[in-house]
Amino acid sequence: MSAVQPGIAGLNHLCLCVRDLDEALAFYDRVMPAMGWQPRRAAESRAYVAGNYELYLQQSRQPQAGFQRYGIGLQHLASNAPSRAAVDALHALLLEMGADITDAPAEYPQYSAGYYAVFFRDPSGIVLEFCYTPNMIL
């Protein structure tokens, strides 16, 4: 068994189960590339890749359960934006799509100086965020 090398530890992939995979793909296939994620086919799912990270979508086996933002499990999923303009461009796309935007682009100084984000829901109700964090310490 090999050890994880310093500098590469961290998130490898995340899998989201959605209520209706076809509906989700119609949404994510437009939104994810706008956030810098590239689509890739995967067995019984769809993957989106950004750098070393992968996000998978799969059909839920219990679609009636629904997403609960403050329930146990995922609260929301955030992706890094390269600029405030990218956040605004995604917001414009979401408006064009008629997406459920929970919080329009705004500054969130309580998170860090310059933090700027838009929050929205996918067709299954999963909350997503696209955030520009110029002062994030890596």
Biotite code that builds the C-alpha atoms (Angstrom):
import biotite.structure as struc

atoms = struc.array([
    struc.Atom([0.000, 0.000, 0.000], chain_id="A", res_id=1, res_name="MET", atom_name="CA", element="C"),
    struc.Atom([1.458, 3.372, -0.970], chain_id="A", res_id=2, res_name="SER", atom_name="CA", element="C"),
    struc.Atom([1.269, 6.494, 1.132], chain_id="A", res_id=3, res_name="ALA", atom_name="CA", element="C"),
    struc.Atom([-0.341, 9.713, -0.041], chain_id="A", res_id=4, res_name="VAL", atom_name="CA", element="C"),
    struc.Atom([2.379, 12.124, -1.071], chain_id="A", res_id=5, res_name="GLN", atom_name="CA", element="C"),
    struc.Atom([2.503, 15.576, 0.569], chain_id="A", res_id=6, res_name="PRO", atom_name="CA", element="C"),
    struc.Atom([0.877, 18.211, -1.599], chain_id="A", res_id=7, res_name="GLY", atom_name="CA", element="C"),
    struc.Atom([-1.664, 15.896, -3.230], chain_id="A", res_id=8, res_name="ILE", atom_name="CA", element="C"),
    struc.Atom([-3.759, 14.933, -0.210], chain_id="A", res_id=9, res_name="ALA", atom_name="CA", element="C"),
    struc.Atom([-7.297, 16.208, -0.313], chain_id="A", res_id=10, res_name="GLY", atom_name="CA", element="C"),
    struc.Atom([-10.531, 15.725, -2.172], chain_id="A", res_id=11, res_name="LEU", atom_name="CA", element="C"),
    struc.Atom([-10.417, 13.231, -5.047], chain_id="A", res_id=12, res_name="ASN", atom_name="CA", element="C"),
    struc.Atom([-14.035, 13.140, -6.196], chain_id="A", res_id=13, res_name="HIS", atom_name="CA", element="C"),
    struc.Atom([-17.583, 13.755, -5.083], chain_id="A", res_id=14, res_name="LEU", atom_name="CA", element="C"),
    struc.Atom([-20.691, 11.929, -6.263], chain_id="A", res_id=15, res_name="CYS", atom_name="CA", element="C"),
    struc.Atom([-24.119, 13.577, -6.209], chain_id="A", res_id=16, res_name="LEU", atom_name="CA", element="C"),
    struc.Atom([-27.281, 11.496, -6.508], chain_id="A", res_id=17, res_name="CYS", atom_name="CA", element="C"),
    struc.Atom([-29.964, 13.435, -8.335], chain_id="A", res_id=18, res_name="VAL", atom_name="CA", element="C"),
    struc.Atom([-33.744, 13.060, -8.621], chain_id="A", res_id=19, res_name="ARG", atom_name="CA", element="C"),
    struc.Atom([-33.785, 12.819, -12.439], chain_id="A", res_id=20, res_name="ASP", atom_name="CA", element="C"),
    struc.Atom([-30.467, 12.211, -14.202], chain_id="A", res_id=21, res_name="LEU", atom_name="CA", element="C"),
    struc.Atom([-31.625, 13.421, -17.631], chain_id="A", res_id=22, res_name="ASP", atom_name="CA", element="C"),
    struc.Atom([-32.969, 16.677, -16.138], chain_id="A", res_id=23, res_name="GLU", atom_name="CA", element="C"),
    struc.Atom([-29.788, 17.121, -14.106], chain_id="A", res_id=24, res_name="ALA", atom_name="CA", element="C"),
    struc.Atom([-27.561, 16.539, -17.147], chain_id="A", res_id=25, res_name="LEU", atom_name="CA", element="C"),
    struc.Atom([-29.419, 19.192, -19.147], chain_id="A", res_id=26, res_name="ALA", atom_name="CA", element="C"),
    struc.Atom([-28.651, 21.632, -16.295], chain_id="A", res_id=27, res_name="PHE", atom_name="CA", element="C"),
    struc.Atom([-25.098, 20.576, -15.395], chain_id="A", res_id=28, res_name="TYR", atom_name="CA", element="C"),
    struc.Atom([-23.952, 20.276, -19.023], chain_id="A", res_id=29, res_name="ASP", atom_name="CA", element="C"),
    struc.Atom([-24.525, 24.034, -19.346], chain_id="A", res_id=30, res_name="ARG", atom_name="CA", element="C"),
    struc.Atom([-23.498, 25.184, -15.864], chain_id="A", res_id=31, res_name="VAL", atom_name="CA", element="C"),
    struc.Atom([-20.375, 23.128, -15.169], chain_id="A", res_id=32, res_name="MET", atom_name="CA", element="C"),
    struc.Atom([-18.368, 24.263, -18.252], chain_id="A", res_id=33, res_name="PRO", atom_name="CA", element="C"),
    struc.Atom([-19.206, 27.866, -17.295], chain_id="A", res_id=34, res_name="ALA", atom_name="CA", element="C"),
    struc.Atom([-17.551, 27.151, -13.932], chain_id="A", res_id=35, res_name="MET", atom_name="CA", element="C"),
    struc.Atom([-14.452, 25.567, -15.513], chain_id="A", res_id=36, res_name="GLY", atom_name="CA", element="C"),
    struc.Atom([-15.498, 21.900, -15.239], chain_id="A", res_id=37, res_name="TRP", atom_name="CA", element="C"),
    struc.Atom([-15.264, 19.709, -18.359], chain_id="A", res_id=38, res_name="GLN", atom_name="CA", element="C"),
    struc.Atom([-17.770, 16.869, -18.928], chain_id="A", res_id=39, res_name="PRO", atom_name="CA", element="C"),
    struc.Atom([-16.568, 13.292, -19.202], chain_id="A", res_id=40, res_name="ARG", atom_name="CA", element="C"),
    struc.Atom([-18.627, 10.136, -19.671], chain_id="A", res_id=41, res_name="ARG", atom_name="CA", element="C"),
    struc.Atom([-18.617, 7.609, -16.847], chain_id="A", res_id=42, res_name="ALA", atom_name="CA", element="C"),
    struc.Atom([-20.379, 4.279, -16.307], chain_id="A", res_id=43, res_name="ALA", atom_name="CA", element="C"),
    struc.Atom([-24.018, 4.870, -15.266], chain_id="A", res_id=44, res_name="GLU", atom_name="CA", element="C"),
    struc.Atom([-23.242, 8.513, -14.521], chain_id="A", res_id=45, res_name="SER", atom_name="CA", element="C"),
    struc.Atom([-21.584, 11.646, -15.856], chain_id="A", res_id=46, res_name="ARG", atom_name="CA", element="C"),
    struc.Atom([-18.372, 13.085, -14.537], chain_id="A", res_id=47, res_name="ALA", atom_name="CA", element="C"),
    struc.Atom([-17.155, 16.658, -14.644], chain_id="A", res_id=48, res_name="TYR", atom_name="CA", element="C"),
    struc.Atom([-13.437, 17.256, -14.248], chain_id="A", res_id=49, res_name="VAL", atom_name="CA", element="C"),
    struc.Atom([-11.499, 20.311, -13.068], chain_id="A", res_id=50, res_name="ALA", atom_name="CA", element="C"),
    struc.Atom([-7.807, 19.777, -12.481], chain_id="A", res_id=51, res_name="GLY", atom_name="CA", element="C"),
    struc.Atom([-7.428, 16.703, -10.279], chain_id="A", res_id=52, res_name="ASN", atom_name="CA", element="C"),
    struc.Atom([-11.023, 16.847, -9.033], chain_id="A", res_id=53, res_name="TYR", atom_name="CA", element="C"),
    struc.Atom([-14.042, 14.958, -10.336], chain_id="A", res_id=54, res_name="GLU", atom_name="CA", element="C"),
    struc.Atom([-17.740, 15.443, -9.674], chain_id="A", res_id=55, res_name="LEU", atom_name="CA", element="C"),
    struc.Atom([-20.067, 12.578, -10.595], chain_id="A", res_id=56, res_name="TYR", atom_name="CA", element="C"),
    struc.Atom([-23.825, 12.651, -11.076], chain_id="A", res_id=57, res_name="LEU", atom_name="CA", element="C"),
    struc.Atom([-25.862, 9.494, -10.619], chain_id="A", res_id=58, res_name="GLN", atom_name="CA", element="C"),
    struc.Atom([-29.542, 8.674, -10.625], chain_id="A", res_id=59, res_name="GLN", atom_name="CA", element="C"),
    struc.Atom([-30.857, 8.491, -7.051], chain_id="A", res_id=60, res_name="SER", atom_name="CA", element="C"),
    struc.Atom([-32.326, 5.182, -5.967], chain_id="A", res_id=61, res_name="ARG", atom_name="CA", element="C"),
    struc.Atom([-34.570, 7.117, -3.554], chain_id="A", res_id=62, res_name="GLN", atom_name="CA", element="C"),
    struc.Atom([-35.594, 10.251, -5.467], chain_id="A", res_id=63, res_name="PRO", atom_name="CA", element="C"),
    struc.Atom([-38.590, 10.880, -3.205], chain_id="A", res_id=64, res_name="GLN", atom_name="CA", element="C"),
    struc.Atom([-36.250, 11.558, -0.261], chain_id="A", res_id=65, res_name="ALA", atom_name="CA", element="C"),
    struc.Atom([-35.227, 14.962, -1.683], chain_id="A", res_id=66, res_name="GLY", atom_name="CA", element="C"),
    struc.Atom([-32.317, 17.213, -0.732], chain_id="A", res_id=67, res_name="PHE", atom_name="CA", element="C"),
    struc.Atom([-32.329, 18.912, 2.690], chain_id="A", res_id=68, res_name="GLN", atom_name="CA", element="C"),
    struc.Atom([-29.779, 21.731, 2.768], chain_id="A", res_id=69, res_name="ARG", atom_name="CA", element="C"),
    struc.Atom([-29.407, 21.731, 6.541], chain_id="A", res_id=70, res_name="TYR", atom_name="CA", element="C"),
    struc.Atom([-30.040, 18.002, 6.981], chain_id="A", res_id=71, res_name="GLY", atom_name="CA", element="C"),
    struc.Atom([-27.321, 15.457, 7.559], chain_id="A", res_id=72, res_name="ILE", atom_name="CA", element="C"),
    struc.Atom([-24.888, 15.300, 4.666], chain_id="A", res_id=73, res_name="GLY", atom_name="CA", element="C"),
    struc.Atom([-24.010, 17.857, 2.007], chain_id="A", res_id=74, res_name="LEU", atom_name="CA", element="C"),
    struc.Atom([-25.009, 21.436, 2.905], chain_id="A", res_id=75, res_name="GLN", atom_name="CA", element="C"),
    struc.Atom([-23.845, 22.951, -0.392], chain_id="A", res_id=76, res_name="HIS", atom_name="CA", element="C"),
    struc.Atom([-21.072, 22.537, -2.942], chain_id="A", res_id=77, res_name="LEU", atom_name="CA", element="C"),
    struc.Atom([-18.816, 25.471, -3.864], chain_id="A", res_id=78, res_name="ALA", atom_name="CA", element="C"),
    struc.Atom([-16.509, 25.870, -6.867], chain_id="A", res_id=79, res_name="SER", atom_name="CA", element="C"),
    struc.Atom([-13.756, 28.453, -7.220], chain_id="A", res_id=80, res_name="ASN", atom_name="CA", element="C"),
    struc.Atom([-14.245, 31.267, -9.713], chain_id="A", res_id=81, res_name="ALA", atom_name="CA", element="C"),
    struc.Atom([-11.249, 32.959, -11.346], chain_id="A", res_id=82, res_name="PRO", atom_name="CA", element="C"),
    struc.Atom([-12.793, 36.442, -11.032], chain_id="A", res_id=83, res_name="SER", atom_name="CA", element="C"),
    struc.Atom([-15.836, 38.458, -10.034], chain_id="A", res_id=84, res_name="ARG", atom_name="CA", element="C"),
    struc.Atom([-16.645, 38.740, -13.745], chain_id="A", res_id=85, res_name="ALA", atom_name="CA", element="C"),
    struc.Atom([-16.855, 34.931, -13.955], chain_id="A", res_id=86, res_name="ALA", atom_name="CA", element="C"),
    struc.Atom([-19.347, 34.914, -11.063], chain_id="A", res_id=87, res_name="VAL", atom_name="CA", element="C"),
    struc.Atom([-21.411, 37.575, -12.842], chain_id="A", res_id=88, res_name="ASP", atom_name="CA", element="C"),
    struc.Atom([-21.241, 35.661, -16.142], chain_id="A", res_id=89, res_name="ALA", atom_name="CA", element="C"),
    struc.Atom([-22.498, 32.485, -14.469], chain_id="A", res_id=90, res_name="LEU", atom_name="CA", element="C"),
    struc.Atom([-25.285, 34.495, -12.827], chain_id="A", res_id=91, res_name="HIS", atom_name="CA", element="C"),
    struc.Atom([-26.338, 35.782, -16.270], chain_id="A", res_id=92, res_name="ALA", atom_name="CA", element="C"),
    struc.Atom([-26.377, 32.199, -17.616], chain_id="A", res_id=93, res_name="LEU", atom_name="CA", element="C"),
    struc.Atom([-28.450, 31.023, -14.649], chain_id="A", res_id=94, res_name="LEU", atom_name="CA", element="C"),
    struc.Atom([-30.956, 33.827, -15.262], chain_id="A", res_id=95, res_name="LEU", atom_name="CA", element="C"),
    struc.Atom([-31.135, 32.885, -18.948], chain_id="A", res_id=96, res_name="GLU", atom_name="CA", element="C"),
    struc.Atom([-31.779, 29.251, -17.950], chain_id="A", res_id=97, res_name="MET", atom_name="CA", element="C"),
    struc.Atom([-34.472, 30.210, -15.442], chain_id="A", res_id=98, res_name="GLY", atom_name="CA", element="C"),
    struc.Atom([-32.459, 28.534, -12.658], chain_id="A", res_id=99, res_name="ALA", atom_name="CA", element="C"),
    struc.Atom([-33.402, 28.855, -8.992], chain_id="A", res_id=100, res_name="ASP", atom_name="CA", element="C"),
    struc.Atom([-30.941, 31.503, -7.744], chain_id="A", res_id=101, res_name="ILE", atom_name="CA", element="C"),
    struc.Atom([-31.069, 31.607, -3.960], chain_id="A", res_id=102, res_name="THR", atom_name="CA", element="C"),
    struc.Atom([-28.596, 34.492, -3.544], chain_id="A", res_id=103, res_name="ASP", atom_name="CA", element="C"),
    struc.Atom([-27.575, 36.798, -6.400], chain_id="A", res_id=104, res_name="ALA", atom_name="CA", element="C"),
    struc.Atom([-23.885, 37.756, -6.647], chain_id="A", res_id=105, res_name="PRO", atom_name="CA", element="C"),
    struc.Atom([-22.777, 39.635, -3.552], chain_id="A", res_id=106, res_name="ALA", atom_name="CA", element="C"),
    struc.Atom([-19.780, 40.177, -1.323], chain_id="A", res_id=107, res_name="GLU", atom_name="CA", element="C"),
    struc.Atom([-19.462, 38.062, 1.806], chain_id="A", res_id=108, res_name="TYR", atom_name="CA", element="C"),
    struc.Atom([-16.804, 39.828, 3.913], chain_id="A", res_id=109, res_name="PRO", atom_name="CA", element="C"),
    struc.Atom([-17.628, 37.569, 6.871], chain_id="A", res_id=110, res_name="GLN", atom_name="CA", element="C"),
    struc.Atom([-15.902, 34.740, 4.953], chain_id="A", res_id=111, res_name="TYR", atom_name="CA", element="C"),
    struc.Atom([-12.868, 36.727, 3.780], chain_id="A", res_id=112, res_name="SER", atom_name="CA", element="C"),
    struc.Atom([-12.010, 40.104, 2.270], chain_id="A", res_id=113, res_name="ALA", atom_name="CA", element="C"),
    struc.Atom([-13.114, 40.247, -1.357], chain_id="A", res_id=114, res_name="GLY", atom_name="CA", element="C"),
    struc.Atom([-15.199, 37.026, -1.178], chain_id="A", res_id=115, res_name="TYR", atom_name="CA", element="C"),
    struc.Atom([-17.831, 37.284, -3.935], chain_id="A", res_id=116, res_name="TYR", atom_name="CA", element="C"),
    struc.Atom([-20.332, 34.547, -4.756], chain_id="A", res_id=117, res_name="ALA", atom_name="CA", element="C"),
    struc.Atom([-23.622, 33.444, -6.285], chain_id="A", res_id=118, res_name="VAL", atom_name="CA", element="C"),
    struc.Atom([-25.723, 30.635, -4.760], chain_id="A", res_id=119, res_name="PHE", atom_name="CA", element="C"),
    struc.Atom([-28.231, 28.557, -6.737], chain_id="A", res_id=120, res_name="PHE", atom_name="CA", element="C"),
    struc.Atom([-30.068, 25.230, -6.775], chain_id="A", res_id=121, res_name="ARG", atom_name="CA", element="C"),
    struc.Atom([-29.850, 22.443, -9.318], chain_id="A", res_id=122, res_name="ASP", atom_name="CA", element="C"),
    struc.Atom([-33.073, 20.738, -10.520], chain_id="A", res_id=123, res_name="PRO", atom_name="CA", element="C"),
    struc.Atom([-32.906, 18.323, -7.541], chain_id="A", res_id=124, res_name="SER", atom_name="CA", element="C"),
    struc.Atom([-32.652, 21.236, -5.104], chain_id="A", res_id=125, res_name="GLY", atom_name="CA", element="C"),
    struc.Atom([-28.952, 20.739, -4.328], chain_id="A", res_id=126, res_name="ILE", atom_name="CA", element="C"),
    struc.Atom([-27.398, 24.089, -3.445], chain_id="A", res_id=127, res_name="VAL", atom_name="CA", element="C"),
    struc.Atom([-24.322, 25.131, -5.417], chain_id="A", res_id=128, res_name="LEU", atom_name="CA", element="C"),
    struc.Atom([-22.052, 28.157, -5.029], chain_id="A", res_id=129, res_name="GLU", atom_name="CA", element="C"),
    struc.Atom([-19.597, 29.794, -7.427], chain_id="A", res_id=130, res_name="PHE", atom_name="CA", element="C"),
    struc.Atom([-17.189, 31.960, -5.451], chain_id="A", res_id=131, res_name="CYS", atom_name="CA", element="C"),
    struc.Atom([-14.287, 34.275, -6.125], chain_id="A", res_id=132, res_name="TYR", atom_name="CA", element="C"),
    struc.Atom([-11.918, 34.288, -3.154], chain_id="A", res_id=133, res_name="THR", atom_name="CA", element="C"),
    struc.Atom([-8.964, 36.591, -3.904], chain_id="A", res_id=134, res_name="PRO", atom_name="CA", element="C"),
    struc.Atom([-7.626, 36.463, -0.361], chain_id="A", res_id=135, res_name="ASN", atom_name="CA", element="C"),
    struc.Atom([-7.917, 32.731, 0.222], chain_id="A", res_id=136, res_name="MET", atom_name="CA", element="C"),
    struc.Atom([-4.838, 31.328, 1.936], chain_id="A", res_id=137, res_name="ILE", atom_name="CA", element="C"),
    struc.Atom([-3.668, 28.082, 0.313], chain_id="A", res_id=138, res_name="LEU", atom_name="CA", element="C"),
])
